[in-house]
């Protein structure tokens, strides 16, 4: 049985914000469709998706490849106009914001952040101040101070004079995050930030994101297909599969074994850890063989 056919899959629901509180981010029935041409059949469709997030929350958008995670992130950032629905930031529709205001309020760290020109780490982080209308060579003392503070927040101030092409992958990821922080955004979006990082660097990055969200009163949205990291660090999980939002909620509410097995097409075990957060592991070889109908 495929995930799309299974009766255990549950449609995404709207998260309810506390009474009287305007959520930092509100995604309301947002959908999108890609097509070769305007009137051709869509190649991929992201179905109506809804969730809300408050300041200081970390939300993981979770799912296998080609599930719609990056498309949803592009809609949230304002880069894509939803086919239906809308995205609100502090009660204001993001598509109605001019480009400069949107850049001041939303920082988007994509999977690839190519260098436009050779730069030192300090110069690279200063690019985050462009959203405030100041070119690099006209950076003010305040801009420089904010850039250095952003580097300090990610533990990379000692790299300020190093060239971007001379630092490690983990160091580069921290510097890219510092550039986003220099924008002083309300909403911090990261698309697969742990890609190509070893497990220690992945944990370090997620711990920093949680702490920074708390300290800066930011809302952090992370795209990932790392089940363990999402369970450990996210306040909410948005589970996508094949362009559909299946569930929204805490990891404990979303991580049901049969559901995850169908979505990720892998035999899994889901247990509750000491802190009440779920832990996911592969089922044993014997269990996998029995599940596949084979005998030893």
C-alpha positions as CSV (number, residue, x, y, z in Angstrom):
1,X,0.0,0.0,0.0
2,X,1.4,3.4,-0.9
3,X,1.4,6.4,1.5
4,X,-1.2,8.2,-0.6
5,X,-3.6,5.2,-0.3
6,X,-3.1,4.6,3.3
7,X,-6.0,5.4,5.7
8,X,-3.5,6.2,8.5
9,X,-2.4,9.4,6.8
10,X,-4.0,12.5,8.3
11,X,-4.5,15.8,6.5
12,X,-2.6,18.9,7.7
13,X,-4.5,21.0,10.2
14,X,-4.3,24.6,11.3
15,X,-2.4,25.1,14.5
16,X,-4.3,27.3,16.9
17,X,-2.4,30.2,18.5
18,X,-3.1,31.2,22.1
19,X,-6.1,33.4,22.5
20,X,-5.4,37.0,21.6
21,X,-1.9,36.3,20.3
22,X,-1.1,37.0,16.6
23,X,1.3,34.3,15.5
24,X,4.6,35.4,14.1
25,X,4.0,33.2,11.0
26,X,0.7,32.0,9.6
27,X,0.6,29.8,6.5
28,X,-3.1,29.6,5.5
29,X,-4.1,26.9,2.9
30,X,-1.0,27.8,0.7
31,X,-0.6,25.7,-2.4
32,X,1.5,25.8,-5.6
33,X,1.8,24.0,-9.0
34,X,4.8,23.8,-11.3
35,X,4.1,23.4,-15.1
36,X,6.2,23.6,-18.3
37,X,3.8,26.2,-19.7
38,X,0.9,28.1,-18.2
39,X,-1.8,25.9,-19.6
40,X,0.0,22.6,-19.5
41,X,-0.7,19.9,-16.8
42,X,1.3,20.6,-13.6
43,X,4.5,18.6,-13.1
44,X,4.3,18.9,-9.4
45,X,1.6,20.2,-7.1
46,X,1.9,21.2,-3.4
47,X,-1.5,20.8,-1.9
48,X,-3.1,23.3,0.5
49,X,-0.8,23.6,3.6
50,X,-1.5,25.3,6.9
51,X,0.4,25.9,10.1
52,X,1.3,28.6,12.5
53,X,4.5,29.4,14.4
54,X,5.2,31.8,17.3
55,X,8.3,33.8,18.0
56,X,11.1,31.7,19.6
57,X,9.7,28.6,18.0
58,X,11.7,26.2,15.8
59,X,9.6,24.4,13.2
60,X,10.9,21.5,11.1
61,X,9.5,21.0,7.6
62,X,10.1,17.2,7.3
63,X,9.7,14.8,4.4
64,X,11.5,12.7,1.9
65,X,12.9,14.0,-1.4
66,X,10.4,15.5,-3.8
67,X,7.8,16.0,-1.1
68,X,7.4,19.8,-1.5
69,X,9.6,21.0,1.3
70,X,11.7,23.5,-0.7
71,X,8.6,24.7,-2.6
72,X,6.8,25.4,0.7
73,X,9.9,27.3,1.9
74,X,9.9,29.4,-1.3
75,X,6.3,30.3,-0.7
76,X,7.0,31.3,2.9
77,X,9.9,33.5,1.9
78,X,7.8,35.3,-0.7
79,X,9.9,34.1,-3.6
80,X,6.9,32.2,-5.0
81,X,3.3,33.4,-5.1
82,X,1.0,30.7,-3.8
83,X,-1.6,29.4,-6.2
84,X,-4.1,29.7,-3.4
85,X,-4.0,30.8,0.2
86,X,-1.6,33.2,1.8
87,X,1.3,33.6,4.2
88,X,1.2,36.2,7.0
89,X,4.1,37.6,9.0
90,X,3.0,39.4,12.1
91,X,-0.5,39.6,10.5
92,X,0.8,41.1,7.3
93,X,0.7,39.2,4.0
94,X,4.3,38.7,2.9
95,X,3.5,39.1,-0.8
96,X,2.3,42.6,-0.1
97,X,5.6,43.7,1.3
98,X,8.1,45.4,-1.0
99,X,11.3,43.6,-1.6
100,X,13.4,45.7,0.7
101,X,11.0,45.3,3.7
102,X,10.7,41.6,3.0
103,X,14.5,41.2,3.1
104,X,14.6,43.1,6.4
105,X,12.0,40.8,8.0
106,X,12.8,37.4,6.4
107,X,16.3,35.9,6.0
108,X,16.4,32.8,3.7
109,X,19.5,30.6,3.8
110,X,19.2,28.3,0.7
111,X,21.0,25.0,0.1
112,X,23.6,26.7,-2.1
113,X,25.0,30.1,-1.2
114,X,27.6,30.8,-3.9
115,X,30.2,33.5,-3.6
116,X,29.5,36.4,-6.0
117,X,33.1,37.6,-5.6
118,X,36.1,36.6,-3.4
119,X,35.5,37.9,0.1
120,X,36.7,37.7,3.6
121,X,34.3,36.3,6.2
122,X,33.7,39.8,7.6
123,X,32.8,41.2,4.1
124,X,30.5,38.3,3.5
125,X,28.6,38.8,6.7
126,X,28.3,42.5,5.9
127,X,26.2,41.6,2.8
128,X,23.4,40.9,5.3
129,X,23.1,44.7,5.8
130,X,22.3,45.3,2.1
131,X,18.6,44.9,3.0
132,X,19.0,48.3,4.7
133,X,20.1,50.0,1.6
134,X,23.8,50.3,2.2
135,X,26.4,48.9,-0.2
136,X,29.4,47.1,1.2
137,X,31.9,49.9,0.6
138,X,29.5,52.3,2.4
139,X,29.0,50.2,5.5
140,X,28.6,52.3,8.6
141,X,30.1,51.6,12.1
142,X,26.8,50.3,13.1
143,X,26.7,47.8,10.2
144,X,30.2,46.6,11.1
145,X,29.3,46.2,14.7
146,X,26.1,44.3,13.9
147,X,28.1,42.0,11.5
148,X,30.7,41.3,14.2
149,X,28.0,40.7,16.7
150,X,26.3,38.2,14.3
151,X,29.7,36.4,13.9
152,X,30.0,36.4,17.7
153,X,26.6,34.8,18.1
154,X,27.6,31.8,16.0
155,X,31.0,31.6,17.6
156,X,32.9,32.6,14.4
157,X,34.3,36.1,15.2
158,X,37.8,34.7,15.0
159,X,37.2,34.0,11.3
160,X,36.4,37.6,10.3
161,X,39.7,38.2,8.4
162,X,39.8,34.7,6.8
163,X,38.7,34.2,3.1
164,X,35.5,32.3,2.6
165,X,37.2,29.8,0.3
166,X,39.7,29.0,3.1
167,X,37.3,27.8,5.8
168,X,35.8,24.4,6.5
169,X,32.2,23.4,5.6
170,X,31.1,23.6,9.2
171,X,32.7,27.0,9.6
172,X,31.1,28.2,6.3
173,X,27.7,27.1,7.5
174,X,28.1,29.2,10.7
175,X,29.2,32.2,8.7
176,X,26.2,31.9,6.3
177,X,24.0,31.9,9.4
178,X,25.8,35.0,10.7
179,X,25.0,36.8,7.4
180,X,21.4,36.0,7.8
181,X,21.4,37.2,11.5
182,X,23.0,40.5,10.3
183,X,19.7,41.2,8.5
184,X,18.0,41.2,12.0
185,X,15.1,39.3,10.6
186,X,11.9,38.3,12.4
187,X,11.8,35.0,10.5
188,X,14.8,32.9,9.8
189,X,14.4,30.2,7.0
190,X,17.0,27.5,6.4
191,X,16.7,24.9,3.6
192,X,18.6,21.8,4.5
193,X,21.2,23.6,6.6
194,X,22.7,20.3,7.9
195,X,23.4,18.9,4.4
196,X,27.0,17.7,4.0
197,X,27.8,18.3,7.7
198,X,29.0,15.5,10.0
199,X,26.8,14.6,13.0
200,X,28.7,16.8,15.4
201,X,28.3,19.9,13.2
202,X,24.6,19.1,12.6
203,X,23.9,19.0,16.4
204,X,26.0,22.1,17.0
205,X,24.1,24.0,14.3
206,X,20.6,23.0,15.6
207,X,21.6,23.9,19.1
208,X,22.7,27.3,18.0
209,X,19.5,27.8,16.0
210,X,17.4,27.0,19.1
211,X,19.5,29.4,21.3
212,X,19.5,32.2,18.7
213,X,15.7,31.9,18.3
214,X,15.3,32.3,22.0
215,X,17.8,35.2,22.4
216,X,16.6,37.2,19.3
217,X,12.9,36.4,19.6
218,X,13.0,35.0,16.1
219,X,10.9,32.2,14.5
220,X,13.1,29.6,12.9
221,X,11.9,27.3,10.1
222,X,14.2,24.5,9.0
223,X,13.7,22.1,6.1
224,X,15.2,18.7,6.7
225,X,14.6,15.0,6.2
226,X,16.6,14.1,9.3
227,X,14.0,12.5,11.5
228,X,16.3,12.4,14.6
229,X,17.3,16.0,14.5
230,X,13.8,17.2,13.9
231,X,12.5,15.2,16.9
232,X,15.2,16.5,19.2
233,X,15.1,20.2,18.4
234,X,11.8,21.2,16.8
235,X,8.8,22.6,18.7
236,X,6.6,21.6,15.8
237,X,6.9,19.3,12.8
238,X,5.2,19.8,9.4
239,X,5.2,16.4,7.7
240,X,5.0,16.5,3.9
241,X,4.8,13.6,1.4
242,X,4.3,13.7,-2.4
243,X,3.1,17.3,-2.3
244,X,0.6,16.8,0.6
245,X,0.7,18.1,4.1
246,X,0.0,15.0,6.2
247,X,0.3,16.2,9.8
248,X,1.3,19.3,11.8
249,X,2.2,19.1,15.5
250,X,4.8,18.2,18.0
251,X,7.2,15.4,17.1
252,X,5.5,13.2,19.7
253,X,2.2,13.7,18.0
254,X,3.5,13.3,14.4
255,X,6.0,10.4,14.9
256,X,3.7,7.4,14.6
257,X,5.6,4.3,13.3
258,X,3.2,3.2,10.6
259,X,2.9,6.7,9.3
260,X,6.7,7.3,9.1
261,X,7.3,3.9,7.6
262,X,4.9,4.6,4.8
263,X,6.2,8.1,4.2
264,X,9.9,7.2,4.2
265,X,9.4,3.6,2.8
266,X,11.6,2.2,5.5
267,X,10.9,-0.2,8.4
268,X,11.4,1.9,11.6
269,X,11.2,1.8,15.3
270,X,9.8,4.8,17.2
271,X,10.5,5.0,21.0
272,X,10.0,7.7,23.6
273,X,13.2,9.1,25.0
274,X,13.8,10.2,28.6
275,X,12.8,13.8,27.8
276,X,9.5,12.7,26.2
277,X,10.7,13.2,22.6
278,X,10.5,10.4,20.1
279,X,13.6,8.5,19.0
280,X,13.6,6.8,15.6
281,X,15.8,4.0,14.5
282,X,15.9,1.3,11.8
283,X,14.2,-1.9,12.7
284,X,16.5,-4.9,13.2
285,X,17.4,-7.0,10.1
286,X,15.3,-9.9,11.4
287,X,12.3,-7.6,11.8
288,X,12.9,-6.2,8.4
289,X,13.1,-9.7,6.9
290,X,9.8,-10.7,8.6
291,X,8.1,-7.5,7.5
292,X,9.2,-8.3,3.9
293,X,7.8,-11.8,4.2
294,X,11.2,-13.5,4.1
295,X,12.5,-16.3,6.3
296,X,16.0,-16.6,7.7
